[in-house]
Amino acid sequence: MLKKLKKKIKFISHFIWLILLSFITVLVTYIYESNKNSQKENLNKTLNNIYFQKVFSKITSELENRFVEIDYTVKSGDTFESIINSINLSNYEKKLFLQAIKKNKLINILRPSQKIYIKIDKKENPKILEFIVEVNKKKEVYFFRDFENKNFQSKILEKNLKKIITYKENKITNSLYQSATNLQIKPNIIIEFARLYGFQVDFQRDIWRDDSFQIIYEEFLNEDGEIIETGNIIFANLSLQNNDLKLYRHEYEKNKVDYFDENGKSMRKTLMKTPINGARLSSSFGKRKHPILGFTKMHTGTDFAAPTGTPILASGDGVVTRAQWCGGGGNCVKIKHNRVYQTVYAHMSKFGRGIKKGVRVKQGQIIGYVGSTGLSTGPHLHYEVIENGRKINSQKLKLPSGKILKGDQRKIFEVDKIKIDVLKSELIANM
């Protein structure tokens, strides 16, 4: 009996161990399979994420390349026709643009410094999706595409900006650009300031240490007091060796504005003396030993050394006759100004927006950026002036001055000049 009982207990014990071993085996198998599935699931998720990121990146890249946004600042002599004709669009698109403009009486006249924004869809036949024309610093007209009726609808956008008049002055210790940026003057104001004096001042040789400048200009602030944009320069003075060169902004005829000295004489000339700001004269006109070729030859232009990317300005109004690779000159632009004068700008790192053969440019417009392309030992601008087919020294060029105010125009200018002088005194007193 006892023997049978022992056998029964032994059997039950083996049975329990067998069940326990089976359970452990099943548990281990389950855990292994779960981890395997989890790893597989994580791998699938990772692969899916990588695939999604690639697809998303591709879509984003395609969208970025698909749309073109143009921010244009109106220059003297511009028309809506000349602006839209400088953009690569079909005649149908240009016609729609001009029809939309014609219907809106708020913007039938363009003024210098006015802002225009255009967004274009480049897919298949390029189409204008929307555009904005500034009316003034507080108002703009927004045009949006109505694809159903195949034309543009418009609405007026009010900008809640506050205009303030700002006065700044400083000594020029290094360069005009550096001294102005030290006062947190916006770059576009500095470039405009340099353009105004570019007709008579060589910024590389005429400015001495501790010369000074004064400037009054407009700024537009949002509700948080942040400067959103700048407006016109109202007054400027460049004091060179205690000789003041004052300029006053004056509307001498309806919608015609220029800058005049104290005697009512415009500073504008056919060509600017230097088409670049913040550079130094590194090689003058005449015979020299070529830095790369090694032999002496005639240097038919003037070289201005400046950092890569420094803006290069058109020295006068004209038509671009070349914007391409020019061998030893690298990327270059050639402009025909009139029957007498042409200018050449060489070794550019890149061309300005929209600069190509046949495009009309305005004096002071950015046509390219300083580089070191072609036969060049460092970043600089090679600038040439051609007079009646002959290359001449741009630094010795004598050009007639612009408009001189007389009669009633002079009387009105004198009144405006007094008002600006009073404004200047008030601004200095409140500093």
C-alpha positions as CSV (number, residue, x, y, z in Angstrom):
1,M,0.0,0.0,0.0
2,L,2.8,2.3,1.0
3,K,4.7,1.4,-2.1
4,K,1.7,2.2,-4.3
5,L,1.3,5.6,-2.5
6,K,5.0,6.5,-3.1
7,K,4.6,5.6,-6.8
8,K,1.5,7.8,-7.1
9,I,3.3,10.8,-5.4
10,K,6.3,10.4,-7.7
11,F,4.0,10.3,-10.7
12,I,2.2,13.5,-9.5
13,S,5.5,15.2,-8.9
14,H,6.8,14.4,-12.4
15,F,3.5,15.5,-13.8
16,I,3.7,18.9,-12.0
17,W,7.4,19.4,-13.2
18,L,6.3,18.6,-16.7
19,I,3.5,21.1,-16.6
20,L,5.8,23.7,-15.0
21,L,8.5,23.1,-17.7
22,S,5.9,23.4,-20.4
23,F,4.6,26.6,-19.0
24,I,8.2,28.1,-18.8
25,T,8.8,27.0,-22.4
26,V,5.5,28.6,-23.6
27,L,6.4,31.8,-21.6
28,V,9.9,32.0,-23.0
29,T,8.6,31.4,-26.5
30,Y,5.9,34.1,-26.0
31,I,8.4,36.7,-24.7
32,Y,10.9,35.9,-27.6
33,E,8.1,36.2,-30.2
34,S,6.8,39.4,-28.6
35,N,10.3,41.0,-28.6
36,K,10.8,39.8,-32.2
37,N,7.5,41.3,-33.3
38,S,8.2,44.5,-31.3
39,Q,11.6,44.9,-33.0
40,K,10.0,44.2,-36.4
41,E,7.3,46.7,-35.6
42,N,9.9,49.3,-34.5
43,L,12.0,48.6,-37.7
44,N,8.9,49.1,-39.8
45,K,8.1,52.3,-38.0
46,T,11.7,53.5,-38.6
47,L,11.6,52.6,-42.2
48,N,8.2,54.3,-42.6
49,N,9.6,57.4,-40.9
50,I,12.6,57.5,-43.2
51,Y,10.4,57.0,-46.2
52,F,8.0,59.7,-45.0
53,Q,10.8,62.1,-44.3
54,K,12.2,61.5,-47.8
55,V,8.8,62.0,-49.4
56,F,8.1,65.1,-47.3
57,S,11.6,66.6,-48.1
58,K,11.0,66.0,-51.8
59,I,7.6,67.6,-51.7
60,T,9.0,70.6,-49.7
61,S,11.9,71.0,-52.1
62,E,9.5,70.9,-55.1
63,L,7.3,73.5,-53.5
64,E,10.2,75.8,-52.7
65,N,11.5,75.5,-56.3
66,R,8.0,75.9,-57.7
67,F,7.2,79.4,-56.4
68,V,9.1,82.6,-57.1
69,E,8.6,85.6,-54.8
70,I,9.7,89.0,-56.1
71,D,10.2,92.1,-53.8
72,Y,10.7,95.1,-56.0
73,T,11.4,98.7,-55.1
74,V,10.2,101.2,-57.6
75,K,12.9,103.5,-59.2
76,S,12.6,106.8,-60.9
77,G,11.2,106.4,-64.5
78,D,9.7,102.9,-63.8
79,T,6.2,102.0,-65.1
80,F,4.0,99.0,-64.4
81,E,4.7,98.0,-68.0
82,S,8.5,98.1,-67.6
83,I,8.4,96.2,-64.4
84,I,6.2,93.4,-65.6
85,N,8.0,93.2,-68.9
86,S,11.3,92.5,-67.0
87,I,9.8,89.3,-65.7
88,N,9.7,86.1,-67.7
89,L,5.9,85.7,-68.2
90,S,3.5,85.1,-71.1
91,N,1.9,88.1,-72.8
92,Y,-1.5,86.9,-71.4
93,E,-0.2,87.0,-67.8
94,K,1.3,90.5,-68.3
95,K,-2.1,91.6,-69.8
96,L,-4.0,90.3,-66.8
97,F,-1.6,92.1,-64.5
98,L,-1.9,95.5,-66.3
99,Q,-5.7,95.2,-66.5
100,A,-6.0,94.6,-62.8
101,I,-3.7,97.7,-62.1
102,K,-5.7,99.9,-64.5
103,K,-9.0,99.1,-62.7
104,N,-7.6,100.4,-59.4
105,K,-7.3,104.2,-59.2
106,L,-5.3,104.1,-55.9
107,I,-2.2,102.9,-57.7
108,N,-2.3,104.4,-61.2
109,I,0.8,106.5,-60.4
110,L,4.2,105.0,-59.4
111,R,6.6,106.8,-57.1
112,P,10.2,106.1,-56.4
113,S,10.8,103.8,-53.3
114,Q,7.2,102.3,-53.6
115,K,7.2,98.6,-52.9
116,I,5.7,95.8,-55.2
117,Y,5.5,92.1,-54.2
118,I,4.7,89.4,-56.8
119,K,4.3,85.7,-56.2
120,I,4.6,83.4,-59.3
121,D,3.8,79.7,-59.8
122,K,6.5,78.3,-62.2
123,K,4.7,75.0,-62.8
124,E,4.1,74.5,-66.5
125,N,3.1,77.9,-67.8
126,P,4.2,80.5,-65.2
127,K,1.3,82.2,-63.6
128,I,1.0,85.1,-61.1
129,L,-0.8,83.9,-58.0
130,E,-0.9,87.2,-56.1
131,F,0.7,90.6,-56.0
132,I,0.7,93.5,-53.6
133,V,1.2,97.2,-54.5
134,E,2.1,99.7,-51.8
135,V,-0.1,102.8,-51.8
136,N,1.8,104.5,-48.9
137,K,3.5,103.3,-45.8
138,K,0.1,102.6,-44.1
139,K,-1.9,101.2,-47.0
140,E,-1.4,98.6,-49.8
141,V,-3.6,96.9,-52.4
142,Y,-3.6,93.1,-52.4
143,F,-4.5,91.3,-55.7
144,F,-5.4,87.6,-55.6
145,R,-6.1,85.2,-58.5
146,D,-9.7,84.2,-59.2
147,F,-9.1,81.1,-61.3
148,E,-12.8,80.6,-61.9
149,N,-13.2,83.9,-63.7
150,K,-9.5,84.0,-64.9
151,N,-8.7,87.4,-63.5
152,F,-7.6,89.2,-60.3
153,Q,-9.7,90.4,-57.4
154,S,-8.4,93.0,-55.0
155,K,-8.8,94.4,-51.5
156,I,-7.2,97.2,-49.5
157,L,-4.9,96.2,-46.6
158,E,-4.4,98.7,-43.8
159,K,-1.0,98.6,-42.1
160,N,-1.0,99.9,-38.6
161,L,2.4,101.5,-38.7
162,K,3.6,104.7,-37.0
163,K,6.0,107.0,-38.9
164,I,8.8,108.6,-36.9
165,I,11.5,110.9,-38.1
166,T,15.0,109.8,-37.0
167,Y,18.2,111.8,-36.8
168,K,21.6,110.2,-36.6
169,E,25.2,111.6,-36.8
170,N,28.6,110.1,-36.4
171,K,32.3,110.4,-37.1
172,I,33.7,108.1,-39.8
173,T,36.5,106.3,-38.1
174,N,36.9,103.3,-40.5
175,S,34.4,103.4,-43.3
176,L,31.0,105.1,-43.9
177,Y,29.2,101.7,-43.8
178,Q,30.8,100.6,-40.5
179,S,30.2,104.0,-38.8
180,A,26.5,103.9,-39.9
181,T,25.9,100.3,-38.9
182,N,27.4,101.2,-35.5
183,L,24.4,103.5,-35.1
184,Q,22.0,100.7,-36.2
185,I,21.1,102.5,-39.4
186,K,19.5,100.0,-41.8
187,P,21.6,98.9,-44.8
188,N,19.2,100.2,-47.4
189,I,19.4,103.7,-45.9
190,I,23.2,103.5,-45.9
191,I,23.3,102.3,-49.6
192,E,20.9,105.2,-50.6
193,F,23.1,107.7,-48.7
194,A,26.2,106.4,-50.5
195,R,24.3,106.6,-53.8
196,L,23.3,110.2,-53.3
197,Y,27.0,111.2,-52.8
198,G,28.3,108.7,-55.4
199,F,28.1,111.4,-58.1
200,Q,30.8,113.6,-56.6
201,V,32.5,111.7,-53.8
202,D,35.1,108.9,-54.2
203,F,34.5,106.9,-51.0
204,Q,37.9,105.4,-51.2
205,R,40.0,108.5,-51.5
206,D,37.9,111.6,-50.5
207,I,37.0,110.4,-47.0
208,W,39.5,111.0,-44.2
209,R,39.5,109.7,-40.7
210,D,37.2,111.8,-38.4
211,D,35.2,113.1,-41.3
212,S,31.5,113.0,-40.3
213,F,28.0,112.6,-41.5
214,Q,24.4,113.6,-40.5
215,I,21.2,112.1,-41.7
216,I,17.5,112.5,-41.2
217,Y,15.2,109.7,-42.5
218,E,11.8,108.0,-42.0
219,E,11.2,104.9,-40.0
220,F,8.0,102.9,-39.6
221,L,7.2,101.1,-36.4
222,N,4.6,98.5,-35.5
223,E,2.5,98.4,-32.3
224,D,5.4,96.8,-30.4
225,G,7.8,99.6,-31.4
226,E,9.8,97.5,-33.8
227,I,11.2,99.0,-36.9
228,I,9.3,97.3,-39.8
229,E,10.7,99.4,-42.7
230,T,12.4,102.6,-43.5
231,G,11.2,105.4,-45.8
232,N,12.9,108.4,-47.5
233,I,16.1,110.2,-46.6
234,I,14.9,113.8,-45.9
235,F,18.3,115.4,-45.3
236,A,21.9,114.3,-45.5
237,N,25.2,116.0,-44.8
238,L,28.7,114.6,-45.5
239,S,31.4,116.7,-43.8
240,L,34.8,116.2,-45.6
241,Q,37.7,118.1,-44.0
242,N,35.2,120.5,-42.5
243,N,33.6,121.1,-45.9
244,D,29.8,120.4,-45.6
245,L,28.0,118.8,-48.6
246,K,24.3,119.2,-47.6
247,L,21.5,117.6,-49.6
248,Y,17.8,118.3,-49.2
249,R,15.0,116.1,-50.5
250,H,12.6,118.2,-52.6
251,E,9.6,117.5,-54.9
252,Y,10.3,120.0,-57.6
253,E,7.3,118.9,-59.8
254,K,4.3,116.7,-59.1
255,N,5.6,113.2,-58.4
256,K,9.2,114.2,-59.3
257,V,11.6,114.1,-56.4
258,D,15.4,114.7,-56.3
259,Y,18.1,115.8,-53.9
260,F,19.5,119.3,-54.1
261,D,22.4,121.2,-52.5
262,E,22.0,124.5,-50.6
263,N,22.0,126.4,-53.9
264,G,19.2,124.4,-55.5
265,K,21.6,122.3,-57.7
266,S,20.8,118.6,-58.2
267,M,23.6,116.1,-57.3
268,R,22.6,113.7,-60.1
269,K,25.0,113.2,-63.0
270,T,25.1,110.9,-65.9
271,L,27.3,108.4,-64.1
272,M,28.3,107.8,-60.5
273,K,31.9,108.3,-59.6
274,T,32.1,104.9,-57.8
275,P,29.5,102.1,-58.3
276,I,30.3,100.4,-55.0
277,N,30.3,101.4,-51.3
278,G,32.7,100.2,-48.6
279,A,35.6,99.4,-51.0
280,R,39.1,100.6,-51.4
281,L,40.9,101.5,-54.6
282,S,43.2,98.6,-55.2
283,S,44.5,99.2,-58.7
284,S,44.1,102.4,-60.8
285,F,43.8,103.0,-64.5
286,G,47.1,102.7,-66.5
287,K,50.0,100.4,-67.3
288,R,50.8,97.8,-64.6
289,K,52.3,94.3,-64.2
290,H,49.4,91.8,-64.4
291,P,49.2,89.9,-61.0
292,I,48.5,86.6,-62.7
293,L,49.8,86.8,-66.3
294,G,53.1,88.3,-65.0
295,F,53.8,90.8,-67.9
296,T,53.2,94.5,-68.1
297,K,50.0,95.6,-69.9
298,M,47.5,98.4,-69.9
299,H,44.9,98.2,-67.1
300,T,41.9,99.6,-68.8
301,G,39.7,100.0,-65.7
302,T,39.7,100.7,-62.0
303,D,39.8,98.0,-59.3
304,F,37.9,98.3,-56.0
305,A,38.8,95.7,-53.4
306,A,35.8,94.7,-51.2
307,P,34.4,91.6,-49.4
308,T,32.7,88.9,-51.5
309,G,29.0,89.6,-51.7
310,T,29.3,93.5,-51.5
311,P,26.5,95.0,-53.8
312,I,27.6,96.5,-57.1
313,L,25.5,99.4,-58.4
314,A,24.7,100.5,-61.9
315,S,26.5,103.8,-62.2
316,G,23.8,105.2,-64.5
317,D,20.5,104.5,-66.2
318,G,20.8,102.2,-69.3
319,V,20.3,98.9,-70.9
320,V,22.2,95.7,-70.1
321,T,24.0,94.6,-73.3
322,R,25.9,91.7,-71.6
323,A,25.4,89.6,-68.5
324,Q,27.4,86.4,-68.8
325,W,30.8,84.8,-68.4
326,C,33.5,87.0,-70.0
327,G,36.6,84.8,-69.9
328,G,39.3,86.5,-67.8
329,G,36.7,89.0,-66.5
330,G,34.6,86.1,-65.0
331,N,31.0,87.0,-64.5
332,C,30.5,90.5,-66.0
333,V,27.8,93.0,-66.8
334,K,28.0,95.6,-69.6
335,I,25.6,98.6,-69.7
336,K,24.9,101.0,-72.5
337,H,23.9,104.4,-71.0
338,N,23.5,106.5,-74.1
339,R,25.2,107.1,-77.4
340,V,28.4,108.2,-75.7
341,Y,28.9,106.1,-72.5
342,Q,29.1,102.4,-71.6
343,T,30.3,100.8,-68.4
344,V,31.6,97.3,-67.6
345,Y,31.6,95.5,-64.2
346,A,33.8,92.3,-63.9
347,H,34.7,89.4,-61.6
348,M,31.2,89.2,-60.0
349,S,30.3,86.3,-57.7
350,K,26.8,86.4,-59.1
351,F,24.4,88.7,-61.0
352,G,21.7,90.8,-59.4
353,R,18.0,89.6,-59.5
354,G,16.6,89.9,-63.0
355,I,19.8,91.1,-64.6
356,K,20.1,89.8,-68.1
357,K,20.8,91.1,-71.6
358,G,18.1,93.6,-72.8
359,V,16.9,94.6,-69.3
360,R,16.7,98.3,-68.5
361,V,18.4,99.3,-65.2
362,K,18.3,102.5,-63.1
363,Q,21.1,104.4,-61.6
364,G,22.0,102.9,-58.2
365,Q,20.2,99.6,-58.9
366,I,22.0,96.4,-57.7
367,I,23.3,94.6,-60.8
368,G,25.6,92.1,-59.1
369,Y,27.9,91.2,-56.2
370,V,31.6,91.4,-55.7
371,G,33.5,88.1,-56.3
372,S,36.8,86.7,-57.6
373,T,35.7,84.9,-60.8
374,G,37.9,84.8,-63.9
375,L,41.6,85.9,-63.7
376,S,41.5,87.3,-60.2
377,T,43.7,87.1,-57.1
378,G,41.0,88.1,-54.7
379,P,37.5,89.6,-54.4
380,H,37.2,92.9,-56.1
381,L,35.3,94.9,-58.7
382,H,37.0,95.7,-62.1
383,Y,35.1,98.8,-63.3
384,E,35.5,100.3,-66.8
385,V,34.0,103.4,-68.5
386,I,33.9,103.5,-72.3
387,E,33.5,106.9,-73.9
388,N,32.7,106.9,-77.7
389,G,34.2,103.4,-77.9
390,R,37.4,104.3,-76.0
391,K,38.2,103.1,-72.5
392,I,39.0,106.0,-70.2
393,N,39.9,106.7,-66.5
394,S,36.6,106.7,-64.6
395,Q,38.2,108.7,-61.7
396,K,39.1,111.6,-64.0
397,L,35.7,111.7,-65.8
398,K,34.1,115.2,-65.7
399,L,30.3,115.1,-66.2
400,P,27.7,117.9,-66.2
401,S,25.6,118.3,-63.1
402,G,21.8,117.7,-63.1
403,K,18.9,120.0,-62.8
404,I,19.3,123.6,-61.3
405,L,16.2,125.1,-59.7
406,K,15.3,128.6,-60.9
407,G,12.5,131.1,-60.6
408,D,9.4,129.9,-58.7
409,Q,10.8,126.4,-58.3
410,R,13.8,127.9,-56.4
411,K,11.6,130.0,-54.1
412,I,9.5,126.9,-53.2
413,F,12.8,125.0,-52.6
414,E,14.1,127.7,-50.2
415,V,11.0,127.4,-48.1
416,D,11.3,123.6,-47.9
417,K,15.0,124.0,-47.0
418,I,14.2,126.3,-44.1
419,K,11.6,123.8,-42.8
420,I,14.1,120.9,-43.0
421,D,16.7,123.0,-41.2
422,V,14.2,123.8,-38.4
423,L,13.3,120.1,-38.1
424,K,17.0,119.2,-37.8
425,S,17.5,121.7,-35.0
426,E,14.4,120.3,-33.1
427,L,15.7,116.7,-33.5
428,I,19.1,117.6,-32.2
429,A,17.7,119.5,-29.3
430,N,15.6,116.5,-28.3
431,M,18.5,114.0,-28.5
